[in-house]
Amino acid sequence: MRNTMVQSGGKDTSAQQN
C-alpha cells in the first residue's frame, strides 16, 4: 500500500508510518 500512498500524498511518508 506504500506505493498508493506515495501516489496520493506525493511523499514517501507512508514508509515511516508503516
mmCIF entry with sequence, helices, sheets and N, C-alpha, C, O atoms, coordinates in Angstrom:
data_MODEL
# 
_entry.id   MODEL 
# 
_entity.id                         1 
_entity.type                       polymer 
_entity.pdbx_number_of_molecules   1 
# 
_entity_poly.entity_id                      1 
_entity_poly.type                           'polypeptide(L)' 
_entity_poly.nstd_linkage                   no 
_entity_poly.nstd_monomer                   no 
_entity_poly.pdbx_seq_one_letter_code       MRNTMVQSGGKDTSAQQN 
_entity_poly.pdbx_seq_one_letter_code_can   MRNTMVQSGGKDTSAQQN 
_entity_poly.pdbx_strand_id                 A 
# 
loop_
_entity_poly_seq.entity_id 
_entity_poly_seq.num 
_entity_poly_seq.mon_id 
_entity_poly_seq.hetero 
1 1  MET n 
1 2  ARG n 
1 3  ASN n 
1 4  THR n 
1 5  MET n 
1 6  VAL n 
1 7  GLN n 
1 8  SER n 
1 9  GLY n 
1 10 GLY n 
1 11 LYS n 
1 12 ASP n 
1 13 THR n 
1 14 SER n 
1 15 ALA n 
1 16 GLN n 
1 17 GLN n 
1 18 ASN n 
# 
_struct_asym.id          A 
_struct_asym.entity_id   1 
# 
loop_
_struct_conf.conf_type_id 
_struct_conf.id 
_struct_conf.pdbx_PDB_helix_id 
_struct_conf.beg_label_comp_id 
_struct_conf.beg_label_asym_id 
_struct_conf.beg_label_seq_id 
_struct_conf.pdbx_beg_PDB_ins_code 
_struct_conf.end_label_comp_id 
_struct_conf.end_label_asym_id 
_struct_conf.end_label_seq_id 
_struct_conf.pdbx_end_PDB_ins_code 
_struct_conf.beg_auth_comp_id 
_struct_conf.beg_auth_asym_id 
_struct_conf.beg_auth_seq_id 
_struct_conf.end_auth_comp_id 
_struct_conf.end_auth_asym_id 
_struct_conf.end_auth_seq_id 
_struct_conf.pdbx_PDB_helix_class 
_struct_conf.details 
_struct_conf.pdbx_PDB_helix_length 
HELX_P HELX_P1 AA1 ARG A 2  ? GLY A 9  ? ARG A 2  GLY A 9  1 ? 8 
HELX_P HELX_P2 AA2 SER A 14 ? GLN A 17 ? SER A 14 GLN A 17 1 ? 4 
# 
_struct_conf_type.id          HELX_P 
_struct_conf_type.criteria    ? 
_struct_conf_type.reference   ? 
# 
loop_
_atom_site.group_PDB 
_atom_site.id 
_atom_site.type_symbol 
_atom_site.label_atom_id 
_atom_site.label_alt_id 
_atom_site.label_comp_id 
_atom_site.label_asym_id 
_atom_site.label_entity_id 
_atom_site.label_seq_id 
_atom_site.pdbx_PDB_ins_code 
_atom_site.Cartn_x 
_atom_site.Cartn_y 
_atom_site.Cartn_z 
_atom_site.occupancy 
_atom_site.B_iso_or_equiv 
_atom_site.pdbx_formal_charge 
_atom_site.auth_seq_id 
_atom_site.auth_comp_id 
_atom_site.auth_asym_id 
_atom_site.auth_atom_id 
_atom_site.pdbx_PDB_model_num 
ATOM 1  N N  . MET A 1 1  ? 0.827  -1.207 0.000  1.00 0.00 ? 1  MET A N  1 
ATOM 2  C CA . MET A 1 1  ? 0.000  0.000  0.000  1.00 0.00 ? 1  MET A CA 1 
ATOM 3  C C  . MET A 1 1  ? 0.862  1.258  0.000  1.00 0.00 ? 1  MET A C  1 
ATOM 4  O O  . MET A 1 1  ? 0.356  2.361  -0.204 1.00 0.00 ? 1  MET A O  1 
ATOM 5  N N  . ARG A 1 2  ? 2.146  1.094  0.226  1.00 0.00 ? 2  ARG A N  1 
ATOM 6  C CA . ARG A 1 2  ? 3.002  2.287  0.277  1.00 0.00 ? 2  ARG A CA 1 
ATOM 7  C C  . ARG A 1 2  ? 2.977  3.011  -1.071 1.00 0.00 ? 2  ARG A C  1 
ATOM 8  O O  . ARG A 1 2  ? 2.954  4.241  -1.120 1.00 0.00 ? 2  ARG A O  1 
ATOM 9  N N  . ASN A 1 3  ? 2.980  2.254  -2.143 1.00 0.00 ? 3  ASN A N  1 
ATOM 10 C CA . ASN A 1 3  ? 3.002  2.872  -3.472 1.00 0.00 ? 3  ASN A CA 1 
ATOM 11 C C  . ASN A 1 3  ? 1.778  3.738  -3.692 1.00 0.00 ? 3  ASN A C  1 
ATOM 12 O O  . ASN A 1 3  ? 1.888  4.841  -4.227 1.00 0.00 ? 3  ASN A O  1 
ATOM 13 N N  . THR A 1 4  ? 0.610  3.252  -3.286 1.00 0.00 ? 4  THR A N  1 
ATOM 14 C CA . THR A 1 4  ? -0.618 4.025  -3.477 1.00 0.00 ? 4  THR A CA 1 
ATOM 15 C C  . THR A 1 4  ? -0.588 5.264  -2.597 1.00 0.00 ? 4  THR A C  1 
ATOM 16 O O  . THR A 1 4  ? -1.097 6.316  -2.984 1.00 0.00 ? 4  THR A O  1 
ATOM 17 N N  . MET A 1 5  ? 0.001  5.147  -1.426 1.00 0.00 ? 5  MET A N  1 
ATOM 18 C CA . MET A 1 5  ? 0.080  6.287  -0.520 1.00 0.00 ? 5  MET A CA 1 
ATOM 19 C C  . MET A 1 5  ? 1.016  7.343  -1.112 1.00 0.00 ? 5  MET A C  1 
ATOM 20 O O  . MET A 1 5  ? 0.733  8.539  -1.046 1.00 0.00 ? 5  MET A O  1 
ATOM 21 N N  . VAL A 1 6  ? 2.110  6.902  -1.678 1.00 0.00 ? 6  VAL A N  1 
ATOM 22 C CA . VAL A 1 6  ? 3.068  7.831  -2.271 1.00 0.00 ? 6  VAL A CA 1 
ATOM 23 C C  . VAL A 1 6  ? 2.418  8.575  -3.425 1.00 0.00 ? 6  VAL A C  1 
ATOM 24 O O  . VAL A 1 6  ? 2.631  9.776  -3.593 1.00 0.00 ? 6  VAL A O  1 
ATOM 25 N N  . GLN A 1 7  ? 1.623  7.862  -4.222 1.00 0.00 ? 7  GLN A N  1 
ATOM 26 C CA . GLN A 1 7  ? 0.961  8.493  -5.362 1.00 0.00 ? 7  GLN A CA 1 
ATOM 27 C C  . GLN A 1 7  ? -0.079 9.502  -4.880 1.00 0.00 ? 7  GLN A C  1 
ATOM 28 O O  . GLN A 1 7  ? -0.295 10.534 -5.516 1.00 0.00 ? 7  GLN A O  1 
ATOM 29 N N  . SER A 1 8  ? -0.721 9.196  -3.752 1.00 0.00 ? 8  SER A N  1 
ATOM 30 C CA . SER A 1 8  ? -1.769 10.081 -3.251 1.00 0.00 ? 8  SER A CA 1 
ATOM 31 C C  . SER A 1 8  ? -1.158 11.300 -2.548 1.00 0.00 ? 8  SER A C  1 
ATOM 32 O O  . SER A 1 8  ? -1.539 12.440 -2.811 1.00 0.00 ? 8  SER A O  1 
ATOM 33 N N  . GLY A 1 9  ? -0.208 11.035 -1.656 1.00 0.00 ? 9  GLY A N  1 
ATOM 34 C CA . GLY A 1 9  ? 0.377  12.120 -0.875 1.00 0.00 ? 9  GLY A CA 1 
ATOM 35 C C  . GLY A 1 9  ? 1.509  12.812 -1.607 1.00 0.00 ? 9  GLY A C  1 
ATOM 36 O O  . GLY A 1 9  ? 1.759  13.998 -1.393 1.00 0.00 ? 9  GLY A O  1 
ATOM 37 N N  . GLY A 1 10 ? 2.187  12.085 -2.462 1.00 0.00 ? 10 GLY A N  1 
ATOM 38 C CA . GLY A 1 10 ? 3.301  12.665 -3.185 1.00 0.00 ? 10 GLY A CA 1 
ATOM 39 C C  . GLY A 1 10 ? 4.606  12.520 -2.424 1.00 0.00 ? 10 GLY A C  1 
ATOM 40 O O  . GLY A 1 10 ? 5.684  12.786 -2.956 1.00 0.00 ? 10 GLY A O  1 
ATOM 41 N N  . LYS A 1 11 ? 4.496  12.095 -1.170 1.00 0.00 ? 11 LYS A N  1 
ATOM 42 C CA . LYS A 1 11 ? 5.711  11.895 -0.372 1.00 0.00 ? 11 LYS A CA 1 
ATOM 43 C C  . LYS A 1 11 ? 5.743  10.469 0.151  1.00 0.00 ? 11 LYS A C  1 
ATOM 44 O O  . LYS A 1 11 ? 4.697  9.842  0.324  1.00 0.00 ? 11 LYS A O  1 
ATOM 45 N N  . ASP A 1 12 ? 6.935  9.959  0.402  1.00 0.00 ? 12 ASP A N  1 
ATOM 46 C CA . ASP A 1 12 ? 7.084  8.591  0.877  1.00 0.00 ? 12 ASP A CA 1 
ATOM 47 C C  . ASP A 1 12 ? 6.956  8.548  2.395  1.00 0.00 ? 12 ASP A C  1 
ATOM 48 O O  . ASP A 1 12 ? 7.733  7.875  3.073  1.00 0.00 ? 12 ASP A O  1 
ATOM 49 N N  . THR A 1 13 ? 5.969  9.273  2.923  1.00 0.00 ? 13 THR A N  1 
ATOM 50 C CA . THR A 1 13 ? 5.802  9.337  4.378  1.00 0.00 ? 13 THR A CA 1 
ATOM 51 C C  . THR A 1 13 ? 5.179  8.049  4.891  1.00 0.00 ? 13 THR A C  1 
ATOM 52 O O  . THR A 1 13 ? 5.312  7.714  6.068  1.00 0.00 ? 13 THR A O  1 
ATOM 53 N N  . SER A 1 14 ? 4.495  7.323  4.002  1.00 0.00 ? 14 SER A N  1 
ATOM 54 C CA . SER A 1 14 ? 3.833  6.091  4.417  1.00 0.00 ? 14 SER A CA 1 
ATOM 55 C C  . SER A 1 14 ? 4.876  5.064  4.864  1.00 0.00 ? 14 SER A C  1 
ATOM 56 O O  . SER A 1 14 ? 4.569  4.172  5.655  1.00 0.00 ? 14 SER A O  1 
ATOM 57 N N  . ALA A 1 15 ? 6.093  5.184  4.367  1.00 0.00 ? 15 ALA A N  1 
ATOM 58 C CA . ALA A 1 15 ? 7.144  4.260  4.754  1.00 0.00 ? 15 ALA A CA 1 
ATOM 59 C C  . ALA A 1 15 ? 7.455  4.429  6.240  1.00 0.00 ? 15 ALA A C  1 
ATOM 60 O O  . ALA A 1 15 ? 7.777  3.462  6.930  1.00 0.00 ? 15 ALA A O  1 
ATOM 61 N N  . GLN A 1 16 ? 7.358  5.648  6.716  1.00 0.00 ? 16 GLN A N  1 
ATOM 62 C CA . GLN A 1 16 ? 7.624  5.906  8.123  1.00 0.00 ? 16 GLN A CA 1 
ATOM 63 C C  . GLN A 1 16 ? 6.434  5.472  8.981  1.00 0.00 ? 16 GLN A C  1 
ATOM 64 O O  . GLN A 1 16 ? 6.606  4.961  10.088 1.00 0.00 ? 16 GLN A O  1 
ATOM 65 N N  . GLN A 1 17 ? 5.239  5.680  8.460  1.00 0.00 ? 17 GLN A N  1 
ATOM 66 C CA . GLN A 1 17 ? 4.041  5.307  9.207  1.00 0.00 ? 17 GLN A CA 1 
ATOM 67 C C  . GLN A 1 17 ? 3.906  3.796  9.285  1.00 0.00 ? 17 GLN A C  1 
ATOM 68 O O  . GLN A 1 17 ? 3.524  3.248  10.320 1.00 0.00 ? 17 GLN A O  1 
ATOM 69 N N  . ASN A 1 18 ? 4.224  3.123  8.178  1.00 0.00 ? 18 ASN A N  1 
ATOM 70 C CA . ASN A 1 18 ? 4.108  1.673  8.177  1.00 0.00 ? 18 ASN A CA 1 
ATOM 71 C C  . ASN A 1 18 ? 5.374  1.082  8.749  1.00 0.00 ? 18 ASN A C  1 
ATOM 72 O O  . ASN A 1 18 ? 5.497  -0.139 8.845  1.00 0.00 ? 18 ASN A O  1 
# 
